[in-house]
Amino acid sequence: MTQKYSDVLADWLVNLGYTHCFFVAGGNIMHLLESCSHRLTCIPVVNEVAAGIAAEYFNEVHLGTKAFAMVTAGPGLTNIVTAIAGAYLESRELLVLGGQVKVADLNRGNVRQRGIQEIDGVAITTPITEKALLLDKVVDRSTFAEMVACGRAGRKAPVFLEIPLDVQATQVERGSLDTEVAMSGPAFQAVGAATLERIARKLKEATRPALLLGAGIDRDVAGRLQNALEQLGVPVFLTWNAMDRMGSDHPMYFGRPNTWGQRFSNILLQQTDLLLALGTRLSMQQTGFNWQNFAPVAEVVQVDCDMRELEKGHPKVALPVCGDANAVLQYLMSQGTGEYSEWLNFAREVRDALPIVEAGNNTGEGYLSPYIFADKLGALTTPEDIVIPCSSGSAFTVMMQTFAQKYGQRIVTNKGLASMGYGLSGAIGAALAGRGRRTILIEGDGGFIQNLQELGTVSANNLNLKIFLFDDNGYASIRMTQKNYFGGRYVGCDTRTGLGIPKWESLFEAYGIPVMRIGPQYEDDSAFLQRMNSMGPTAFLVHIDPEQTYFPKITSRVTESGGMESNPLHRMSPDLAPQLEATVLRYL
């Protein structure tokens, strides 16, 4: 008995743990789509970029099932490239199956194009994938499983498999292809006992140590160590991609340091004498562009699974360790600890002296301060919520500076590419992964317009999605940059300078999604609370002042040579009062 190869591939995908597929239908993927539609939940989206982002966020929610994206040849592939790039930079799993013209119609590099819609997807995606392959012939089960799994092991990355139309449709003998799938080996190289002991000894001998946990620390591992982290008595910082590894009320949690970080957190990190950076690549956004002055009085120990990140030259690292950060963290939790009470007391004093919501921002009368909005929203959420704080712009940075997460929440963003338009597509994937759990999206209007067509996907699937849209008439971050560096010469950043923004109430109503505008004291509005706590999609327009200021922040200066010079993390603007600065910068 023979079967169509696309049917066989669909069965193998199910066996590999996939339950959902995000797609845009197309002729060159028609056989595989038809086969998957019998075996998986297939979610059509309006644009292929949404398929990739939704699949990435679906998988990042980590609730037991997996999703992949499927696109047709040509524009289907080029549309999803942004999503592939974003997953690559964030070291995330993303399987993309692409259609392609028949094998006989492949140009093989001899001409620009032979088949209809033909473009070389492998050449385009190779730099931003773990593996990009053209399946121009049938492969067996173990080979296919190995291709897919290579993006899951070690430092995760997207995988792109391009499957010609006639290969999909080939009739095959199933028995000869169902080869045994080999178990994969360890994901990371082991950290030696001597190195583990060396790190533990450094921790015991330090007087002002701290942990900086990145997304390389698994949620399950962090969950099992909540009590141990408290007993260790060492301040813990979280990167943005790891902000759901602890609740903001954990006794050892001391915030999210970053270029757009929390001021108290930045100040404390800069005064550590030992910084254990576990599962974070220490990007420039994490260290600040002035990376030479990152953790200036600390010995930095960095544990990362990729030796290239440890050797890149920034920031300065005293002890680079290539291996599994989870194993290192678990080992440290099993060891004895030093005496850090003086340091902990100081850290708490600094946190109490520097409030999350600072008083120095300008918010016009009748508008809602975005910082107060995010602060109040945190109190309204539950541990079961999934939170999607978009990926760029003022809405993103405000959430990262202000939102108080609860342990148990799933919080997903994509800051590496920092592309506008990620929020809605990501929230769709997260909401479907959550199977009814309330999903909360916070997005700026400038980013939202880049993928607003996916409101159709929200409506068609009746997702339990609460959309908070910062309605401030355009690109707030770009407007602020043009104001600060170019004297307020605004170009293409709002409706006055030619940016097309819809009438939001009319737009949401067109998709059948309830919408309401919220302002100051929104958290006490009974109509808001009723909609916030009901099932199904709802949009909330957050009334933000177009001239709103966004502080604290790391400021930069244009040098005489035309370059940029940035402050170190502890020098956020506006400056602190001299007496307060002397108090909170005791060790610098």
C-alpha positions in Angstrom: 0.0 0.0 0.0 1.3 3.5 -0.9 0.5 6.9 0.7 1.0 10.4 -0.4 4.2 11.7 1.1 2.5 14.8 2.5 0.3 12.4 4.6 3.4 10.7 5.9 5.1 14.0 6.8 1.9 15.2 8.6 1.9 12.0 10.7 5.6 12.4 11.5 4.9 16.0 12.6 2.2 14.8 15.0 4.6 12.2 16.4 7.2 14.9 17.0 4.7 16.8 19.3 3.1 19.3 16.9 -0.6 20.0 17.4 -1.0 23.4 15.7 0.0 24.9 12.3 -0.3 28.6 11.4 -0.5 29.1 7.7 -1.5 31.1 4.7 -2.8 28.8 1.9 -1.0 28.7 -1.4 -0.7 26.5 -4.4 2.8 25.3 -3.8 2.0 24.0 -0.3 -1.4 22.6 -1.1 -0.7 18.9 -0.6 1.0 19.4 2.8 -1.7 21.7 4.0 -4.5 19.3 3.0 -2.7 16.5 4.8 -2.1 18.5 8.0 -5.7 19.7 8.1 -6.8 16.1 8.9 -4.3 15.7 11.7 -3.6 19.1 13.3 -5.4 22.3 14.3 -4.6 24.6 11.3 -5.1 28.3 12.0 -5.2 30.5 8.9 -3.7 34.0 9.3 -3.9 37.0 7.0 -0.1 37.5 6.4 2.7 34.9 6.6 4.7 37.0 9.1 1.9 36.5 11.6 2.2 32.7 11.1 5.8 32.7 12.1 5.4 35.1 15.1 2.4 33.2 16.3 4.2 29.9 16.1 7.2 31.3 18.0 5.1 32.7 20.8 2.9 29.6 20.9 6.0 27.5 21.6 7.4 30.0 24.1 4.3 29.8 26.3 5.4 26.2 27.1 2.1 24.6 27.9 2.8 21.2 26.5 2.2 21.4 22.8 4.0 22.8 19.8 3.2 24.7 16.6 4.9 25.3 13.3 4.3 27.7 10.4 3.6 26.8 6.8 3.9 29.1 3.8 3.9 28.9 0.1 6.7 29.6 -2.2 7.9 33.1 -3.3 6.0 35.9 -1.3 5.0 33.4 1.3 8.6 32.8 2.1 9.7 36.5 1.9 6.8 37.6 4.1 7.9 35.3 6.9 11.6 36.2 6.9 11.1 38.8 9.6 9.6 36.2 12.0 12.4 33.8 11.2 15.0 36.5 12.0 13.3 37.4 15.2 13.2 33.8 16.5 16.9 33.4 15.4 18.1 36.4 17.4 16.1 35.3 20.5 17.4 31.7 20.2 13.9 30.2 19.9 12.5 27.2 18.3 10.6 27.8 15.0 9.8 25.3 12.4 8.8 26.7 9.0 7.7 24.5 6.2 7.8 26.2 2.8 6.3 25.1 -0.5 8.3 25.2 -3.7 7.8 24.7 -7.4 8.2 21.2 -8.9 11.7 19.7 -8.9 11.9 19.9 -12.7 11.0 23.7 -12.5 13.8 24.6 -10.1 16.2 27.1 -11.6 19.2 25.7 -9.8 20.9 29.0 -10.0 21.1 29.0 -13.8 18.5 31.8 -14.3 16.7 34.2 -11.9 13.4 32.3 -12.0 12.0 29.3 -13.8 8.9 28.1 -11.9 6.0 30.4 -11.0 6.7 32.2 -7.7 10.0 30.5 -7.5 12.6 32.1 -5.3 15.5 30.4 -3.4 14.2 30.2 0.1 17.2 28.2 1.4 19.6 30.9 0.3 17.5 33.6 1.9 17.0 31.9 5.3 20.4 30.1 5.7 22.0 33.0 7.7 19.0 33.1 10.2 18.4 29.4 10.8 20.1 26.5 12.4 19.4 24.6 9.2 17.7 25.5 5.9 17.2 22.6 3.4 15.5 21.9 0.1 13.9 18.5 0.3 14.1 17.8 -3.5 13.6 14.1 -2.8 11.8 11.9 -0.3 13.6 11.4 3.1 12.9 8.8 5.8 11.5 9.4 9.2 14.7 9.5 11.1 16.3 12.0 8.7 13.2 14.2 8.8 13.1 14.1 12.6 16.8 15.0 12.8 16.2 18.0 10.6 13.4 19.3 12.8 15.1 18.5 16.1 18.3 20.4 15.3 16.5 23.6 16.1 15.4 22.3 19.5 18.7 21.2 20.9 21.4 23.3 22.4 21.0 27.0 21.5 17.7 26.9 19.8 17.1 28.4 16.4 14.6 28.3 13.5 14.6 25.5 10.9 13.4 26.0 7.4 12.5 23.1 5.2 11.5 23.8 1.6 9.4 21.0 -0.1 8.7 21.0 -3.8 5.1 20.4 -4.8 5.7 17.2 -6.6 7.7 15.8 -3.7 4.7 16.5 -1.4 2.5 14.6 -3.8 4.8 11.6 -4.4 3.3 8.2 -3.6 5.6 6.3 -1.3 5.8 3.0 0.5 5.3 3.9 4.1 7.0 0.9 5.6 10.4 1.6 4.1 10.4 5.2 5.4 9.3 4.6 9.0 12.8 4.3 10.3 13.5 4.4 14.0 14.1 7.9 15.4 17.3 8.1 17.4 17.2 9.8 20.8 19.2 13.0 20.8 22.2 13.4 23.1 22.7 16.1 25.8 21.7 19.6 24.7 24.7 21.3 26.3 28.2 20.3 27.2 28.6 19.5 30.9 30.3 22.0 33.2 33.2 20.3 35.0 33.2 19.7 38.8 36.2 21.9 39.3 34.6 24.8 37.5 31.4 24.4 39.6 33.4 24.3 42.8 35.3 27.4 41.7 32.1 29.4 41.0 30.6 28.2 44.4 33.7 29.3 46.2 33.6 32.8 44.5 30.0 33.1 45.7 30.9 32.2 49.3 33.7 34.7 49.4 31.9 37.6 47.8 30.4 40.4 49.9 28.0 41.9 47.4 27.0 39.0 45.0 24.1 38.9 42.6 22.5 36.5 40.1 21.4 37.7 36.7 19.1 35.1 35.3 18.4 35.0 31.5 16.0 33.0 29.3 18.5 30.2 29.3 17.1 29.3 32.8 14.1 27.0 32.2 10.8 28.0 33.8 10.6 24.5 35.4 14.0 24.8 36.9 13.3 28.3 38.2 10.0 27.0 39.6 11.6 24.2 41.6 14.2 26.7 43.0 11.9 29.4 44.3 12.5 28.5 48.0 16.1 27.7 47.5 16.7 31.1 46.0 15.2 32.7 49.0 17.4 30.6 51.3 20.5 31.5 49.4 20.0 35.1 50.3 21.5 36.6 47.1 19.8 39.4 45.1 18.4 38.1 41.9 18.0 40.2 38.7 16.0 39.0 35.6 16.5 39.8 32.0 13.5 40.9 30.0 13.1 37.5 28.4 13.2 35.8 31.8 10.9 38.2 33.7 8.4 35.4 34.4 11.0 33.2 36.2 10.1 34.9 39.5 7.2 36.9 40.9 7.9 40.6 41.7 7.0 39.8 45.3 9.8 37.2 45.8 12.1 38.3 48.7 15.2 38.0 46.5 13.8 39.7 43.4 15.5 43.0 42.7 14.2 44.0 39.3 15.1 44.0 35.6 18.4 45.9 34.8 18.7 47.1 31.2 19.3 50.1 29.0 15.6 50.8 29.6 15.7 49.1 33.0 14.5 49.9 36.4 16.6 52.6 38.0 17.0 50.9 41.4 17.9 47.6 39.6 20.5 49.2 37.4 22.1 51.0 40.4 22.3 47.8 42.4 23.7 45.6 39.6 26.5 48.2 39.1 27.6 47.9 42.7 27.9 44.1 42.9 31.3 42.7 43.5 30.4 39.3 41.9 27.9 39.0 39.1 26.8 35.5 38.1 25.2 35.9 34.7 23.5 32.6 34.0 21.7 31.9 30.7 22.1 35.3 29.3 24.3 36.4 26.3 24.8 39.8 27.9 23.8 41.8 24.8 24.4 45.5 24.5 20.8 46.2 25.5 21.4 44.3 28.7 24.8 45.9 29.5 24.2 49.3 27.9 26.1 50.6 24.9 28.7 51.8 27.4 29.6 48.2 28.1 33.1 49.1 29.3 31.4 50.3 32.5 29.0 47.4 32.9 29.3 46.0 36.5 32.5 48.2 37.0 33.4 46.9 40.4 32.4 43.3 39.9 34.0 40.1 38.8 31.6 38.8 36.1 31.1 35.1 35.7 29.0 34.3 32.6 27.6 30.9 31.9 26.2 30.5 28.3 25.7 27.6 26.0 27.4 29.3 23.0 31.2 29.8 23.2 30.9 32.5 20.6 28.9 34.7 22.9 31.5 34.2 25.6 34.3 35.3 23.2 32.7 38.3 21.6 34.6 40.7 23.7 31.9 42.7 25.4 31.3 43.1 28.2 34.4 42.2 30.2 34.0 38.7 31.7 36.4 37.3 34.3 35.3 33.7 34.0 33.4 32.6 30.9 31.9 29.2 31.2 30.4 27.3 28.3 27.6 24.9 29.4 24.2 24.5 30.8 23.3 27.5 33.0 20.5 25.4 34.6 23.0 22.9 35.9 25.2 25.6 37.4 22.2 27.3 39.1 21.0 24.0 40.6 24.5 23.2 41.8 24.8 26.6 43.5 21.5 26.1 45.2 22.8 22.8 46.8 25.9 24.5 48.3 26.5 26.5 51.4 26.3 30.3 51.2 28.1 33.3 52.6 27.0 36.2 54.8 25.3 38.9 52.8 22.9 40.6 55.3 24.6 44.0 55.0 24.4 43.9 51.2 20.7 42.7 51.3 19.7 45.5 53.7 21.4 48.0 51.4 19.7 46.6 48.3 16.3 46.9 50.1 17.0 50.5 51.1 17.9 51.4 47.5 14.7 49.7 46.2 12.6 51.6 48.7 14.3 54.9 48.0 13.8 54.7 44.2 10.2 54.1 43.3 9.3 52.3 40.1 7.0 55.1 38.9 9.0 58.3 39.1 7.5 61.8 39.5 9.5 63.5 36.8 7.4 62.7 33.7 5.0 65.1 32.0 1.5 63.9 31.4 -1.1 66.3 30.1 -4.4 66.9 31.9 -7.0 64.2 31.1 -4.4 61.7 29.8 -3.3 58.5 31.5 0.3 58.2 32.5 1.6 55.1 30.8 3.6 54.3 33.9 0.6 54.5 36.2 -1.4 52.4 33.7 1.2 49.6 33.7 1.5 49.8 37.5 -2.2 49.5 38.0 -2.5 46.7 35.3 0.0 44.6 37.2 -2.2 44.6 40.3 -5.3 43.6 38.2 -3.7 40.5 36.6 -3.7 37.0 38.0 -1.0 34.3 38.1 -2.9 32.5 35.3 -2.6 35.4 32.8 -0.4 35.4 29.7 1.1 38.8 29.1 2.5 40.0 25.8 4.2 43.4 26.2 4.8 43.9 22.4 8.5 44.2 21.3 9.5 47.8 20.7 8.6 51.4 21.4 7.3 53.2 24.4 4.6 50.7 25.3 7.3 48.0 25.5 9.8 49.9 27.6 7.1 51.2 30.0 5.9 47.6 30.6 9.5 46.4 31.1 10.2 49.2 33.6 6.9 49.2 35.5 4.9 46.0 35.2 4.9 43.9 38.4 4.8 40.2 37.3 3.1 37.5 39.3 4.7 34.1 39.5 2.9 31.6 37.3 2.3 34.1 34.5 3.7 33.5 31.1 5.3 36.6 29.7 6.7 36.6 26.1 8.3 39.3 24.0 11.0 39.5 21.3 13.5 42.3 22.0 16.4 41.1 19.8 15.0 42.2 16.5 12.8 44.8 18.3 10.4 45.0 15.4 7.2 46.9 15.5 4.1 44.8 14.8 5.0 41.7 16.8 2.5 42.2 19.5 -0.8 41.1 18.0 0.6 38.1 16.1 2.5 37.0 19.2 -0.6 37.3 21.3 -2.6 35.2 18.9 -0.1 32.4 19.2 0.1 32.7 23.0 -3.7 32.8 23.4 -4.2 29.6 21.3 -1.4 27.9 23.3 -3.1 29.0 26.5 -6.4 27.3 25.6 -8.6 29.9 27.1 -6.3 31.5 29.6 -6.7 35.2 29.5 -4.0 36.8 27.3 -3.2 40.5 27.7 -1.5 42.4 24.9 0.0 45.9 25.4 1.0 47.6 22.2 1.6 51.0 20.8 -0.6 52.3 18.0 2.4 52.8 15.7 3.4 49.2 16.1 -0.2 47.9 16.0 -0.9 49.4 12.5 1.9 47.2 11.0 -0.1 44.0 11.5 -3.6 45.1 12.4 -5.0 42.9 9.7 -4.7 40.0 12.2 -7.7 41.3 14.1 -9.5 39.1 11.6 -7.7 36.1 13.1 -8.6 37.2 16.6 -12.2 37.6 15.7 -12.5 34.4 13.7 -11.1 32.4 16.7 -12.9 34.3 19.4 -9.7 34.5 21.4 -9.8 35.4 25.1 -7.5 38.4 24.3 -7.5 41.8 26.0 -5.8 44.4 23.8 -4.5 47.5 25.4 -3.5 50.0 22.7 -1.5 53.1 23.6 -3.4 55.7 21.6 -0.8 58.5 21.3 -1.0 59.4 17.6 1.9 57.5 16.2 5.5 56.5 16.9 6.1 57.9 20.4 9.7 56.6 20.5 10.6 58.0 17.1 8.9 61.3 17.9 10.9 61.5 21.2 14.2 60.8 19.3 13.4 63.5 16.7 12.6 65.9 19.5 15.7 65.2 21.6 18.3 65.1 18.8 16.8 67.2 15.9 15.0 70.0 17.7 11.6 68.6 17.2 11.7 68.3 13.4 9.1 65.6 13.2 9.2 63.4 10.1 6.7 60.5 9.4 6.0 59.9 13.1 2.4 61.0 13.5 -0.7 62.0 11.5 0.5 65.5 11.2 3.6 64.3 9.3 1.8 61.9 7.0 1.4 58.7 9.1 -1.9 56.9 8.4 -3.6 55.9 11.6 -7.2 54.5 11.6 -10.1 55.6 13.7 -9.7 52.9 16.2 -13.3 52.6 17.4 -14.4 52.1 13.8 -11.6 49.6 13.1 -12.4 47.3 16.1 -16.1 47.5 15.4 -15.5 46.4 11.8 -14.1 43.2 13.2 -16.8 42.8 15.7 -14.5 43.3 18.7 -15.8 45.4 21.6 -13.8 48.5 22.3 -13.7 51.2 25.0 -11.5 54.1 25.9 -9.8 54.2 29.3 -8.2 57.1 31.2 -7.2 58.0 34.7 -8.6 55.8 37.5 -9.5 53.2 34.9 -8.9 50.4 37.4 -12.0 51.5 39.4 -14.3 51.7 36.3 -17.0 48.9 36.7 -17.5 48.8 32.9 -13.8 48.3 32.3 -13.6 45.6 35.0 -16.6 43.8 33.6 -15.0 43.6 30.1 -11.6 42.8 31.5 -12.9 39.8 33.3 -15.2 38.5 30.6 -14.3 35.9 28.0 -13.6 36.8 24.4 -11.7 39.6 22.8 -11.9 43.2 23.9 -9.9 46.3 23.0 -9.0 49.1 25.4 -7.7 52.4 24.0 -5.3 53.9 26.5 -5.5 57.6 26.3 -1.8 58.6 26.2 -0.5 62.2 25.8 1.4 62.5 22.5 3.9 64.7 24.3 4.3 62.3 27.2 7.9 62.0 28.4 9.6 58.7 29.2 12.0 58.7 32.1 14.2 57.3 33.5 16.3 56.3 30.6 20.0 56.0 29.6 20.8 59.1 27.6 23.4 59.4 24.8 25.3 62.4 23.3 26.3 63.1 19.8 30.1 63.5 19.9 32.1 66.0 17.8 33.0 63.1 15.4 29.3 62.3 14.9 29.3 59.2 17.0 27.2 58.4 20.0 28.4 58.2 23.6 26.1 56.7 26.2 26.0 56.8 30.0 26.6 53.6 32.0 23.6 51.8 33.5 23.7 53.6 36.8 23.6 57.1 35.3 20.0 57.3 34.1 18.4 60.6 33.3 17.2 62.7 35.0 20.0 62.9 37.5 19.3 62.1 41.1 19.6 64.7 43.8 23.2 64.8 45.1 22.3 63.6 48.6 20.1 60.7 47.3 22.8 59.7 44.7 25.4 59.5 47.4 23.2 57.3 49.5 22.3 54.8 46.8 25.7 54.7 45.1 27.6 53.9 48.3 29.9 51.4 46.6 30.8 53.3 43.5 
